[in-house]
Amino acid sequence: MCPKAPAGYGEGDGLASIDRCAFPLAETSAWTTFAPLVDALAKTAKPVTLATVLGDLNRQAVKVTSVPGGPPGLKQAFRWDSDDNDKAWWIPQGITGSPDADASGKVAGRQLIVVSWYYDLDKHPNGTEEKGVRIALVDVTDPAKPTYRLALLVEPTGTVAQPGYKAVTVHAGGIVWYGDHLYVADTSKGFRVFDMTRIFQVATDKDTIGCAGGTCQAGTYRYVLPQVGAYRHGSACAPLFSWVSLDRSVSPPTLVSGEYCSATACAGPIAGRAFRWPLDPATGRLSGPALWPSAAYLMGQKQIQGGAAHAGLFFLSSSAPAGGGGALYRVKGTKSATSTWIDAPEDLMVDQPRGWLWSLSEGEGARYVMAAALSSYPAP
């Protein structure tokens, strides 16, 4: 039987613990089937390091000093270049970065942000092929000059003799970079996993995706990250993986995933649940081939686009306010409070070393990435 809300539970009533054992999650065969295909891909594509990609950043973001919505405690922010800011068919969603990847907050001596974007073929006037998900790898070490490069996520296909890949067709509403692994939310299934040490350089002369005749293409993107594994839920209660973040304040660290619910999604607008998935720090993978969340909750808020937890305090970004506005709910136990947040908000990331909370907005023509001081958002 699927857990139900306690009697009298309503909007703004904080977190309500529910039976975690109703939500099993397990590794899929992708971990074993994809490994030899990724190895074989080196025959037709050039393996490169993350350092190589960081030395090849080719787009300039724009530093800004304010963002729509006026969230308090703003510490750093940028807008994408005009092409990415205005392009209707690539929509930014998830956020992670070096604060998730490493406890120091840096990777290769740099402060990095990674943002996932999903492709909407219906919005592309000249689109002919599904492109799936891309990531923007952004160097924000110098806040005045954020630079970035776009790369495509791909799913291995073919055989060891003839390896290939295809687009990853998910919404990518949340991402977490932990150790070498990049976890991508797969809404109705669980998580897809990519390896930040397995990056390949491909040809850019054709706007197509895949490998043929000894050459690989990625829709004009120079770099691809192939999928290396996956986790899929086995619950009759049909959990959604709308977003995901990392909580480094607990031991072991946990992924925190949750559901976007509205009047037309889930069992109702405040039926959204959140889950903690423990990680194994030694491997960077979840704590076992088969596992259950270490905790599960009802959130008591609607239209949650992203969530994060730090030191027992949950942050939930919502698109519920009218007119495209945003709200940040601060929730601890049964208490909840609301703060002004960026308009059209999406995913969240806690930057523990700097005491910041990162987020982003998706609105066409108004796409920002921002960080605000955690101290501006106290427990209720």
DODRENRO-450241 format. One record per residue (C-alpha): x, y, z; residue number from 1. Coordinates in nm, 3 decimals. Example, Ala and Ser with C-alpha at 12.3 -4.5 7.8 and 13.67 -1.06 7.14 Angstrom:
# residues 2
{kese {1.230, -0.450, 0.780}, 1}
{kese {1.367, -0.106, 0.714}, 2}
This chain:
# residues 380
{kese {0.000, 0.000, 0.000}, 1}
{kese {0.130, 0.345, -0.088}, 2}
{kese {0.182, 0.590, 0.199}, 3}
{kese {-0.087, 0.852, 0.249}, 4}
{kese {-0.081, 1.196, 0.406}, 5}
{kese {-0.153, 1.218, 0.780}, 6}
{kese {-0.501, 1.332, 0.876}, 7}
{kese {-0.533, 1.708, 0.848}, 8}
{kese {-0.207, 1.751, 0.659}, 9}
{kese {-0.217, 2.052, 0.428}, 10}
{kese {-0.019, 2.307, 0.232}, 11}
{kese {0.263, 2.463, 0.432}, 12}
{kese {0.253, 2.200, 0.707}, 13}
{kese {0.619, 2.109, 0.661}, 14}
{kese {0.765, 1.766, 0.601}, 15}
{kese {0.563, 1.456, 0.686}, 16}
{kese {0.764, 1.134, 0.710}, 17}
{kese {0.623, 0.841, 0.513}, 18}
{kese {0.719, 0.474, 0.477}, 19}
{kese {1.051, 0.466, 0.293}, 20}
{kese {1.022, 0.093, 0.224}, 21}
{kese {0.756, 0.159, -0.040}, 22}
{kese {1.019, 0.299, -0.278}, 23}
{kese {1.285, 0.044, -0.382}, 24}
{kese {1.555, 0.144, -0.629}, 25}
{kese {1.805, -0.083, -0.807}, 26}
{kese {2.092, -0.079, -1.051}, 27}
{kese {1.999, -0.177, -1.407}, 28}
{kese {2.200, -0.387, -1.652}, 29}
{kese {2.326, -0.064, -1.809}, 30}
{kese {2.629, -0.075, -1.578}, 31}
{kese {2.752, -0.395, -1.746}, 32}
{kese {2.619, -0.349, -2.100}, 33}
{kese {2.742, 0.007, -2.148}, 34}
{kese {3.097, -0.039, -2.013}, 35}
{kese {3.240, -0.233, -2.312}, 36}
{kese {3.058, -0.005, -2.556}, 37}
{kese {3.211, 0.306, -2.399}, 38}
{kese {3.554, 0.142, -2.407}, 39}
{kese {3.506, 0.055, -2.775}, 40}
{kese {3.398, 0.408, -2.859}, 41}
{kese {3.762, 0.511, -2.831}, 42}
{kese {3.813, 0.347, -3.171}, 43}
{kese {3.606, 0.610, -3.350}, 44}
{kese {3.608, 0.905, -3.109}, 45}
{kese {3.897, 1.069, -2.926}, 46}
{kese {3.906, 1.028, -2.546}, 47}
{kese {3.982, 1.358, -2.372}, 48}
{kese {4.008, 1.475, -2.013}, 49}
{kese {3.796, 1.726, -1.830}, 50}
{kese {4.104, 1.949, -1.824}, 51}
{kese {4.104, 1.945, -2.204}, 52}
{kese {3.744, 2.062, -2.214}, 53}
{kese {3.814, 2.332, -1.955}, 54}
{kese {4.093, 2.455, -2.179}, 55}
{kese {3.852, 2.476, -2.471}, 56}
{kese {3.566, 2.687, -2.331}, 57}
{kese {3.423, 2.887, -2.619}, 58}
{kese {3.124, 3.088, -2.494}, 59}
{kese {3.111, 3.396, -2.274}, 60}
{kese {2.833, 3.438, -2.020}, 61}
{kese {2.744, 3.784, -1.892}, 62}
{kese {2.793, 3.885, -1.528}, 63}
{kese {2.485, 4.052, -1.377}, 64}
{kese {2.425, 4.219, -1.041}, 65}
{kese {2.054, 4.143, -1.009}, 66}
{kese {1.808, 3.879, -1.130}, 67}
{kese {1.430, 3.889, -1.187}, 68}
{kese {1.244, 3.828, -0.862}, 69}
{kese {1.504, 4.003, -0.647}, 70}
{kese {1.605, 3.718, -0.413}, 71}
{kese {1.783, 3.847, -0.101}, 72}
{kese {2.149, 3.780, -0.033}, 73}
{kese {2.258, 3.763, -0.397}, 74}
{kese {2.629, 3.679, -0.415}, 75}
{kese {2.697, 3.594, -0.778}, 76}
{kese {2.495, 3.573, -1.100}, 77}
{kese {2.526, 3.552, -1.475}, 78}
{kese {2.313, 3.536, -1.788}, 79}
{kese {2.386, 3.304, -2.078}, 80}
{kese {2.513, 3.447, -2.406}, 81}
{kese {2.241, 3.585, -2.634}, 82}
{kese {2.218, 3.268, -2.844}, 83}
{kese {2.150, 3.041, -2.546}, 84}
{kese {1.946, 3.301, -2.359}, 85}
{kese {1.699, 3.342, -2.644}, 86}
{kese {1.687, 2.999, -2.810}, 87}
{kese {1.339, 2.851, -2.759}, 88}
{kese {1.426, 2.487, -2.823}, 89}
{kese {1.699, 2.440, -2.561}, 90}
{kese {1.565, 2.489, -2.206}, 91}
{kese {1.788, 2.495, -1.893}, 92}
{kese {1.679, 2.275, -1.601}, 93}
{kese {1.925, 2.116, -1.360}, 94}
{kese {2.226, 2.258, -1.176}, 95}
{kese {2.531, 2.106, -1.008}, 96}
{kese {2.900, 2.189, -0.998}, 97}
{kese {3.234, 2.155, -0.825}, 98}
{kese {3.079, 2.210, -0.477}, 99}
{kese {2.890, 1.884, -0.533}, 100}
{kese {3.179, 1.705, -0.703}, 101}
{kese {3.438, 1.769, -0.433}, 102}
{kese {3.417, 1.874, -0.068}, 103}
{kese {3.671, 2.150, -0.135}, 104}
{kese {3.429, 2.318, -0.373}, 105}
{kese {3.680, 2.306, -0.658}, 106}
{kese {3.776, 2.067, -0.937}, 107}
{kese {4.109, 2.111, -1.116}, 108}
{kese {4.157, 2.423, -0.905}, 109}
{kese {3.847, 2.585, -1.051}, 110}
{kese {3.499, 2.674, -0.936}, 111}
{kese {3.263, 2.515, -1.186}, 112}
{kese {2.891, 2.512, -1.251}, 113}
{kese {2.718, 2.250, -1.467}, 114}
{kese {2.368, 2.307, -1.606}, 115}
{kese {2.151, 2.057, -1.796}, 116}
{kese {1.935, 2.164, -2.092}, 117}
{kese {1.668, 1.957, -2.266}, 118}
{kese {1.581, 1.985, -2.634}, 119}
{kese {1.224, 2.055, -2.750}, 120}
{kese {1.199, 1.945, -3.112}, 121}
{kese {0.852, 2.098, -3.149}, 122}
{kese {0.994, 2.444, -3.076}, 123}
{kese {1.274, 2.415, -3.331}, 124}
{kese {1.153, 2.548, -3.669}, 125}
{kese {1.423, 2.363, -3.863}, 126}
{kese {1.465, 2.069, -3.628}, 127}
{kese {1.476, 1.723, -3.785}, 128}
{kese {1.631, 1.504, -3.515}, 129}
{kese {1.588, 1.461, -3.139}, 130}
{kese {1.898, 1.595, -2.962}, 131}
{kese {1.809, 1.501, -2.605}, 132}
{kese {2.016, 1.664, -2.332}, 133}
{kese {2.322, 1.884, -2.332}, 134}
{kese {2.521, 2.024, -2.041}, 135}
{kese {2.691, 2.360, -2.004}, 136}
{kese {3.022, 2.337, -1.820}, 137}
{kese {3.081, 2.686, -1.679}, 138}
{kese {3.400, 2.820, -1.521}, 139}
{kese {3.295, 3.079, -1.262}, 140}
{kese {3.634, 3.108, -1.090}, 141}
{kese {3.644, 3.469, -1.208}, 142}
{kese {3.287, 3.589, -1.144}, 143}
{kese {3.340, 3.882, -1.381}, 144}
{kese {3.419, 3.653, -1.675}, 145}
{kese {3.216, 3.329, -1.665}, 146}
{kese {3.301, 3.114, -1.968}, 147}
{kese {3.151, 2.787, -2.079}, 148}
{kese {3.130, 2.504, -2.332}, 149}
{kese {2.828, 2.293, -2.428}, 150}
{kese {2.856, 1.912, -2.453}, 151}
{kese {2.601, 1.644, -2.542}, 152}
{kese {2.494, 1.355, -2.320}, 153}
{kese {2.456, 1.032, -2.519}, 154}
{kese {2.343, 0.673, -2.465}, 155}
{kese {2.575, 0.399, -2.600}, 156}
{kese {2.437, 0.175, -2.877}, 157}
{kese {2.565, -0.086, -3.120}, 158}
{kese {2.826, -0.352, -3.052}, 159}
{kese {3.187, -0.363, -2.941}, 160}
{kese {3.278, -0.412, -3.307}, 161}
{kese {3.061, -0.118, -3.417}, 162}
{kese {2.990, 0.111, -3.121}, 163}
{kese {2.765, 0.412, -3.152}, 164}
{kese {2.532, 0.628, -2.948}, 165}
{kese {2.200, 0.811, -2.953}, 166}
{kese {2.041, 1.111, -2.785}, 167}
{kese {1.934, 1.088, -2.421}, 168}
{kese {1.567, 1.185, -2.435}, 169}
{kese {1.486, 1.287, -2.078}, 170}
{kese {1.375, 1.614, -1.916}, 171}
{kese {1.692, 1.631, -1.703}, 172}
{kese {1.513, 1.836, -1.436}, 173}
{kese {1.794, 1.778, -1.188}, 174}
{kese {2.160, 1.676, -1.194}, 175}
{kese {2.431, 1.599, -0.937}, 176}
{kese {2.805, 1.570, -1.001}, 177}
{kese {2.951, 1.356, -0.722}, 178}
{kese {3.309, 1.233, -0.751}, 179}
{kese {3.344, 1.118, -1.111}, 180}
{kese {2.974, 1.051, -1.163}, 181}
{kese {2.706, 1.278, -1.306}, 182}
{kese {2.356, 1.174, -1.194}, 183}
{kese {2.072, 1.289, -1.419}, 184}
{kese {1.708, 1.267, -1.310}, 185}
{kese {1.501, 1.043, -1.541}, 186}
{kese {1.151, 1.154, -1.449}, 187}
{kese {0.945, 0.834, -1.444}, 188}
{kese {1.231, 0.588, -1.396}, 189}
{kese {1.511, 0.696, -1.161}, 190}
{kese {1.862, 0.813, -1.245}, 191}
{kese {2.087, 0.790, -1.547}, 192}
{kese {2.457, 0.805, -1.464}, 193}
{kese {2.743, 0.950, -1.668}, 194}
{kese {3.118, 0.955, -1.598}, 195}
{kese {3.298, 1.290, -1.602}, 196}
{kese {3.625, 1.105, -1.675}, 197}
{kese {3.485, 0.945, -1.993}, 198}
{kese {3.456, 1.237, -2.235}, 199}
{kese {3.504, 1.203, -2.610}, 200}
{kese {3.582, 1.455, -2.882}, 201}
{kese {3.386, 1.407, -3.205}, 202}
{kese {3.352, 1.565, -3.548}, 203}
{kese {3.145, 1.883, -3.580}, 204}
{kese {3.090, 1.914, -3.955}, 205}
{kese {2.742, 1.756, -3.965}, 206}
{kese {2.432, 1.827, -3.757}, 207}
{kese {2.353, 1.465, -3.682}, 208}
{kese {2.398, 1.235, -3.381}, 209}
{kese {2.571, 0.897, -3.389}, 210}
{kese {2.861, 0.712, -3.548}, 211}
{kese {2.893, 0.595, -3.909}, 212}
{kese {3.181, 0.518, -4.141}, 213}
{kese {3.436, 0.552, -3.864}, 214}
{kese {3.326, 0.903, -3.766}, 215}
{kese {3.110, 1.020, -3.475}, 216}
{kese {2.897, 1.335, -3.467}, 217}
{kese {2.701, 1.506, -3.190}, 218}
{kese {2.478, 1.763, -3.354}, 219}
{kese {2.773, 2.007, -3.403}, 220}
{kese {2.884, 1.974, -3.038}, 221}
{kese {3.253, 1.888, -3.003}, 222}
{kese {3.227, 1.674, -2.689}, 223}
{kese {3.004, 1.389, -2.573}, 224}
{kese {2.959, 1.216, -2.237}, 225}
{kese {2.828, 0.860, -2.276}, 226}
{kese {2.599, 0.707, -2.017}, 227}
{kese {2.769, 0.444, -1.799}, 228}
{kese {2.486, 0.323, -1.574}, 229}
{kese {2.134, 0.368, -1.443}, 230}
{kese {1.909, 0.315, -1.142}, 231}
{kese {1.541, 0.236, -1.183}, 232}
{kese {1.268, 0.231, -0.921}, 233}
{kese {1.054, -0.077, -0.866}, 234}
{kese {0.772, 0.087, -0.673}, 235}
{kese {0.402, 0.045, -0.738}, 236}
{kese {0.371, 0.394, -0.587}, 237}
{kese {0.527, 0.541, -0.904}, 238}
{kese {0.771, 0.797, -0.760}, 239}
{kese {0.880, 1.075, -0.992}, 240}
{kese {1.238, 1.196, -1.021}, 241}
{kese {1.165, 1.554, -1.121}, 242}
{kese {1.480, 1.699, -0.961}, 243}
{kese {1.783, 1.596, -0.757}, 244}
{kese {2.049, 1.760, -0.542}, 245}
{kese {2.328, 1.658, -0.304}, 246}
{kese {2.337, 1.694, 0.074}, 247}
{kese {2.700, 1.696, 0.191}, 248}
{kese {2.607, 1.794, 0.547}, 249}
{kese {2.510, 1.435, 0.638}, 250}
{kese {2.719, 1.119, 0.658}, 251}
{kese {2.722, 0.952, 0.419}, 252}
{kese {2.620, 1.221, 0.171}, 253}
{kese {2.282, 1.163, 0.010}, 254}
{kese {2.109, 1.245, -0.312}, 255}
{kese {1.785, 1.429, -0.242}, 256}
{kese {1.524, 1.378, -0.513}, 257}
{kese {1.166, 1.491, -0.536}, 258}
{kese {0.850, 1.532, -0.737}, 259}
{kese {0.695, 1.822, -0.924}, 260}
{kese {0.320, 1.813, -0.858}, 261}
{kese {0.040, 2.046, -0.964}, 262}
{kese {-0.334, 2.039, -1.020}, 263}
{kese {-0.272, 1.828, -1.331}, 264}
{kese {0.026, 1.621, -1.214}, 265}
{kese {0.048, 1.354, -0.941}, 266}
{kese {-0.244, 1.279, -0.709}, 267}
{kese {-0.282, 1.649, -0.634}, 268}
{kese {-0.086, 1.973, -0.606}, 269}
{kese {0.064, 1.900, -0.262}, 270}
{kese {0.109, 1.525, -0.312}, 271}
{kese {0.478, 1.571, -0.396}, 272}
{kese {0.727, 1.347, -0.216}, 273}
{kese {1.100, 1.384, -0.146}, 274}
{kese {1.355, 1.108, -0.089}, 275}
{kese {1.708, 1.067, 0.044}, 276}
{kese {1.933, 0.816, -0.137}, 277}
{kese {2.260, 0.737, 0.048}, 278}
{kese {2.584, 0.740, -0.150}, 279}
{kese {2.902, 0.538, -0.109}, 280}
{kese {3.186, 0.793, -0.085}, 281}
{kese {3.441, 0.528, -0.186}, 282}
{kese {3.279, 0.458, -0.524}, 283}
{kese {3.063, 0.762, -0.589}, 284}
{kese {2.772, 0.528, -0.656}, 285}
{kese {2.457, 0.474, -0.453}, 286}
{kese {2.507, 0.261, -0.143}, 287}
{kese {2.413, -0.071, -0.300}, 288}
{kese {2.290, -0.247, -0.615}, 289}
{kese {1.947, -0.259, -0.452}, 290}
{kese {1.842, -0.003, -0.194}, 291}
{kese {1.565, 0.200, -0.037}, 292}
{kese {1.570, 0.569, 0.050}, 293}
{kese {1.706, 0.642, 0.396}, 294}
{kese {1.408, 0.875, 0.442}, 295}
{kese {1.092, 0.971, 0.253}, 296}
{kese {0.862, 1.268, 0.305}, 297}
{kese {0.561, 1.453, 0.181}, 298}
{kese {0.666, 1.812, 0.114}, 299}
{kese {0.337, 1.997, 0.165}, 300}
{kese {0.404, 2.243, -0.119}, 301}
{kese {0.307, 2.257, -0.486}, 302}
{kese {0.497, 2.299, -0.811}, 303}
{kese {0.838, 2.218, -0.665}, 304}
{kese {1.095, 2.264, -0.941}, 305}
{kese {1.401, 2.192, -0.729}, 306}
{kese {1.495, 2.098, -0.377}, 307}
{kese {1.802, 2.078, -0.157}, 308}
{kese {1.884, 2.003, 0.205}, 309}
{kese {2.158, 2.128, 0.436}, 310}
{kese {2.200, 2.080, 0.811}, 311}
{kese {1.843, 1.955, 0.845}, 312}
{kese {1.689, 2.249, 0.659}, 313}
{kese {1.512, 2.183, 0.329}, 314}
{kese {1.494, 2.441, 0.050}, 315}
{kese {1.220, 2.399, -0.210}, 316}
{kese {1.199, 2.622, -0.517}, 317}
{kese {0.850, 2.667, -0.658}, 318}
{kese {0.691, 2.815, -0.968}, 319}
{kese {0.353, 2.843, -0.793}, 320}
{kese {0.342, 3.226, -0.765}, 321}
{kese {0.135, 3.394, -1.034}, 322}
{kese {0.286, 3.565, -1.336}, 323}
{kese {0.594, 3.344, -1.363}, 324}
{kese {0.724, 3.439, -1.021}, 325}
{kese {0.922, 3.214, -0.792}, 326}
{kese {0.918, 3.123, -0.424}, 327}
{kese {1.168, 2.950, -0.199}, 328}
{kese {1.013, 2.748, 0.082}, 329}
{kese {1.233, 2.692, 0.387}, 330}
{kese {1.119, 2.380, 0.566}, 331}
{kese {1.239, 2.215, 0.885}, 332}
{kese {1.026, 1.950, 1.048}, 333}
{kese {0.667, 2.071, 1.060}, 334}
{kese {0.761, 2.438, 1.017}, 335}
{kese {0.767, 2.622, 0.686}, 336}
{kese {0.839, 2.978, 0.572}, 337}
{kese {0.849, 3.146, 0.232}, 338}
{kese {1.114, 3.371, 0.077}, 339}
{kese {1.127, 3.570, -0.244}, 340}
{kese {1.317, 3.378, -0.511}, 341}
{kese {1.423, 3.410, -0.871}, 342}
{kese {1.142, 3.413, -1.130}, 343}
{kese {1.075, 3.091, -1.325}, 344}
{kese {1.300, 2.891, -1.089}, 345}
{kese {1.438, 2.544, -1.147}, 346}
{kese {1.685, 2.317, -0.967}, 347}
{kese {1.896, 2.397, -0.657}, 348}
{kese {2.251, 2.327, -0.538}, 349}
{kese {2.404, 2.393, -0.197}, 350}
{kese {2.758, 2.531, -0.218}, 351}
{kese {2.873, 2.416, 0.127}, 352}
{kese {3.229, 2.561, 0.120}, 353}
{kese {3.101, 2.912, 0.046}, 354}
{kese {2.769, 2.894, 0.227}, 355}
{kese {2.568, 2.967, -0.087}, 356}
{kese {2.254, 2.834, -0.251}, 357}
{kese {2.262, 2.818, -0.632}, 358}
{kese {1.964, 2.812, -0.867}, 359}
{kese {1.867, 2.905, -1.222}, 360}
{kese {1.572, 3.023, -1.428}, 361}
{kese {1.436, 2.878, -1.751}, 362}
{kese {1.232, 3.160, -1.909}, 363}
{kese {1.318, 3.229, -2.270}, 364}
{kese {1.506, 3.558, -2.293}, 365}
{kese {1.556, 3.570, -1.915}, 366}
{kese {1.779, 3.276, -1.830}, 367}
{kese {1.998, 3.339, -1.529}, 368}
{kese {2.219, 3.137, -1.295}, 369}
{kese {2.256, 3.277, -0.944}, 370}
{kese {2.390, 3.211, -0.596}, 371}
{kese {2.257, 3.360, -0.273}, 372}
{kese {2.390, 3.345, 0.082}, 373}
{kese {2.240, 3.063, 0.287}, 374}
{kese {2.241, 3.301, 0.583}, 375}
{kese {1.970, 3.503, 0.408}, 376}
{kese {1.739, 3.200, 0.430}, 377}
{kese {1.725, 3.088, 0.794}, 378}
{kese {1.526, 2.802, 0.938}, 379}
{kese {1.159, 2.889, 1.003}, 380}
